[in-house]
């Protein structure tokens, strides 16, 4: 064991000396690995970011909320049922206007079934909800567009010719991949919504459940309640649909996974090209140092020692390229995060560890054949090599 550790230490010293003495060649050889690690790391970061952004966007729907609608979504257990109606309209204040705003009519219990949290002001209360008061809670982006330099609280906005007083602004949630966000919505009491807009709206009922681990049981219970409420006999099919967050996830997860696999495969090709370059240069190094190998074998060096030496040289080169590639990838991720703040960049420690492991495996893969060739050289023939 002591001999092996000594050989290992000496091999690292020889590898460092070789890289210093052939600095330009080592740098150019490592360039392929650097580009490969940058590509793989950036793709891994993008995949992680997409996954995090997707989950964050799905959290808006709530994983413990069931939605009763007329049509299914394509892409004991019940706590509270919240009716909602919605459509899109323009919202105006003074000379400012925001188009295609998601207008939502609901009750004061809506905050129980959603991620709405007012950073300024408040959500409308039960009294305002029951009375159908002309009050609204607006999303962050709507507030930013209509009130760029003043507080929106207690100001009146114009929606479809009607004035509504702003009593709250929702906390910024952001949007991702075009999925829904509360930042571009306006919520008002359902009574006021029905009074002015019900003719052209879409409606659903949102039901909060007690225990999200019993979602299936809650769904069955809600189905029974809905069938009784709508007077459906046993032989008739449901004329409504109960949806949940999983309906979107089950549709989009395969697409997300396919993108991840295809992206990592394509970027992995650049790393493979880098590995071939290192294998080639290691073969060149073996040819150049044939006499040195013969001398070491004549002095008693084992095959294992020679094999270990060239494996470590190729691995050291890949590790150097890996560290440089990670540094560049981190700087690029930092720049992308600053340029596109809405994209959820996630440069994780796990990704760094994976990149280092990939670098080591690349070094072992690319260096094995040349190292094996070097270890099998006949010492007499190697000493006579010109």
N, C-alpha and C positions, 0 to 999 in steps of 0.2 A: 504493500500500500504506500509506504514511504517513497519507494522508487517511482511509483506511478505519479504521485503528487509532484515529485521533483521533475519528472518528464513533462508534466502538464505545465508547471511554472516556466520551464525552459522554452517550451513551445510557444507560450504567449510572448516571451521576450524576443524570440526569433521572429515571430509574426510582426511585432511592433517595429523591430529593426528593419525588416523587409519593406514594410509600408513607408517608413521614413526614407529609406534609400531609393525607393521608386515612387516618390510622392505623386508625380503627375500621372503615372500609369494607374496607381491605386485609386486616385481621385476619379479618373475617367471610367475605370472599371466599376467603382461604387456608384457611379451616376445612374446606372440602370436600376440598381436596388433603391436608390434615393427616389427616383421617379415612381417606381413600383409601390414603395411604402407610402408615398404621398397620395397616389391614386387610391390604394386600398383604404388608407386612413380616412381620406375625404369621403369615400363612398360609405364606409362604416358610420362616419359621423352623420352623413345625410340620411342614412337608413334609420339610425337612432332618432334623429330629429323628426323624421316623418312619423315614426311610431309614437313619439311623445306628443307631437302636435295633433296627431289623429286622436289619441286618447284624451287629450285636453279638450278637443272640439266635441268629442262624444260625451264628455262629462256635462256639457250643457244640457243634454237630454236627460241625464240622470239614470243610473243603473238600477234604481229602485222605484222607477215610475213607469206605469203602463199607460198607453195612449189608446183611447177608444175612438176610432175614426170609421168613415164609411168604407174606405179602401185600405188594403194592406200596404205597408211600406215596401218599396223595392230596394234598394241599396241596402171572518175571523182574522185574515191577513191584510185587509184594507184599512187605511187610516183616514184619508180624506180624498174626496172627489172634487176636482176643480174644472168647471166648464171654461172653455176658451173659444174665441172666434178671432179671425184675423184676415187681413188683406193688406195691400200695399198702397200707399198714397204719398204725396209730397207734403212736407212740413215746412212752414214759413215763419220767419220772425224778422220784421223790418225788411231790409233789402236782401237778407240771406234766405236761401232755400235749399233743402235736401230732398232729392227725388228717390223714389222706390224705397221708402222707409217701411219696415215691417210694423204695422199697426196691430196691436193685440188688445182685445177686450177680455177681461177676466175678473176674478174676485180677489178679495184681500188675502185669501188662502193660497194664492199662486206662489208666494215666496216659499211656501213649504215644499213645493214640488219642483223648484227651479234653483238655479245658482245665482239669482239676482241678489245683489247686496249693494245698497245705496252708499256710495262714497260721499255724496253730498245730499242733504235733505233726507227724505224718507219715502217708503212705499205707502200707497193709499190705505187707509184703515177700513174697518168693517162698516162704519157709519157712512163714509164716502162711497164705499162699494155698494151698499144697499140703496143709497139715495141716488146713485148714478151721477155723481158730481162730475163737473167738467174739469178734472184734474188729470195730469199725466206724469209718468216717470219715464225719462228719456235715456237712451243709451249714450255711452261715452262719446262715440263718433258724432252722433247727432248734436250733442251739446257742444262739442268742439267746433262743428261747422256753423251752427247758428249763433253761438255766443263765444266768439274767439277771444274777446277781451273783457267780458263781464260775467257775473254770476247768473246762471239761468233761473235760480230759485225765485219763485213768485212772479216770473215773467210769463206772458201769455203768448202761446204759439198758435198759428192758424193751420187747421187740418180740415180739408174739404169744406171750407167756408165757415167753420166753427172755431171759436176761441177756447183754448184749454190752458189752465194754469199749471206751470211746471212746479212740482213739489219735491222731485228727487232726480238724481242722476246716478245711473248704475255704474258700478266699478268696471274699469276697463278689463275686458277678457281676451281681446284679440281674435283674429280669424286665421284659418289655415286651410289650404287646398279648396277654397271656396265654400267650406262648410259654414253652417249657420253660426252667428254670433249675436249676443244681446247688445253689442255695441251699436248696431244700426237699427234698433227697435224703439217703439214707443208703446208703453202699456197704459191702459186707462180702465176705469171701472166698466164692467160688462153692461150695466144699465145705460151708461152714456154711449157705449159702442152700439148697442141695439137701437138706441133712439135715433142715431144719425147714419149708421153704416151697415146695418144687418142685412140689407137686401143683396149685397154682392160679396158676402164674406164666406169663409170656410170655417167649420167648427169641429172641435173635438173635446173630449173629456180626459183630463189627466188625473190619474189615481195613484196616490202615494201608498206604498205598502209598509207594513211594520218591519218585516224581516226579509231582506233581499235574497237570503239563501232559500226562501220558500216562494220564489217568483212563480214557479209552475203552478203551485197550489193556489196562489192568489189569482193567477190568470184563469184557472178553471172556475174559481168562485165568482170572478167578475163576469165571465161568460154566462154563467147561470143567471146572475142578477140582470144582465143586459137582455137576455132572452125573455125573462119574465116581464121586464119593463116594457119591451116592445111587443109583447103578446105573441111570441112565435110558438106554434105547436111543435111537438117533437119531430115530426116528419120534415119540417122546413129547415133549410140551411140558414146559417147566420147571415143577416143583412148588414153586418158591421164587422169591423176587424179590430183586434187588440194587438197593438204593436209595442215593441220595446227597443232599447238601445242595441240589443244583440242582433236585431234584424239588419242594421247597417253594418255591424262588425263582421257578421258571417258573410256578407257580400263583398266587403272591401278588404278583409284580411287576406284572402288568396291573391288578390291583385297586388297588395302591399308586399307579400312574401315573394311573389314572382319577380317584382321589380328589384327586390333586395338580392335574390339569387342571381338574376341576370347581370345586375350591376357589379356585384362582387366577382362574378366569373370574368366579365370583360376587363375589369381593372386588374384582376389576378394575372391576366395574360402579360401585362407590362412587367409584373414581378418575375414571371417565368422567363421573359426575355433577358432581364437583368441577371437571373441565375445562370443562363446559358453563357452570358458574357464572362461571369466569374469563373465558370468551369473552363472556358477557353483560355483565360489568362493564367489559371492555375496549371493547366497542361503546359503552357509556355514556360512557366516558372520551373516546373519539373525538368523540362528539357534543358533549360539554362543551368540548372544546378545538379545535373547528373553526376559530375565528378565529386561534388560536395557530398551527395548521397552515398556514392561509392566509398569515399573516405570515411564517413561516419559508420557505415556498415563494416568496413575493414577494422575499425577501432572497437567494434562490438555493439553497435546500435542495433536494436531489435526491429523487426518489421513493424511491431506495434508503435514503436517510437517514431518511425518515419511516417506511418499512417496518421498518427496523432498530430504530428507537426503540420502537415499540409491541410488536414481537416480544420485545425485551429486557425491557420492563416486565412482560409476561405471564410470561416465563420466570423473571424475578427473583422474582415473586410465588409461582410454583410451587416454586422452589428454597427459598425461605423456608419454605413449607409442608412441603416435603420434609425439611428439617433438623429442624423442630419435630416432625414425625411420627416421624422416626427416633428422636429423643430419648425421646418417649413410648413408642414400641415397645420400645426397649431397657429402659426402666424396668419395663414390663409383663412382658417376658421374664424379667427378673431376679426379679420378684415371683413369677411362675409357677414358676420354677426352685426358689425357696425353699419355695413351698407344696407343689409336687409334685416332689420330688427324683428320683423314679424315671423321670420323663419326660425324655428326652435333649434339652433345649433347646440349639439350635446357632445363635447369632447371629453369622454369618460376615461377614468383610470383603467377600466377593463379593456378599453380599446388600445391604450398604450401597451398594456401587458400582452395583448394578442399580437400587436405589431412586432414587439420584441421577440416573441416566440416564433412568429413567421420568419423574422430575419434569421434567427438561429437555425431553423429548419431549412431555410433556403441555403445558408452557408454549408450545412452538412450535406444537403442534396447535391449542390453544385461542386463541392470539393471531394466527394467520396471517390469518384472514378479516377481523377488525377492522383489522389492520395494513395489509392490502392495500386495504381501503376507504379508509383514511386517506391512503395513498400516492397514490391515484387522484383525490383531491379537486382540483377546479379552484380555483386560488388566488383568482381574482376572486369566485367564488361563495362560497368559504369566508370571505373578508373581509367579505362582506355578510350572513353568517349571523347571525341573532339568536337 
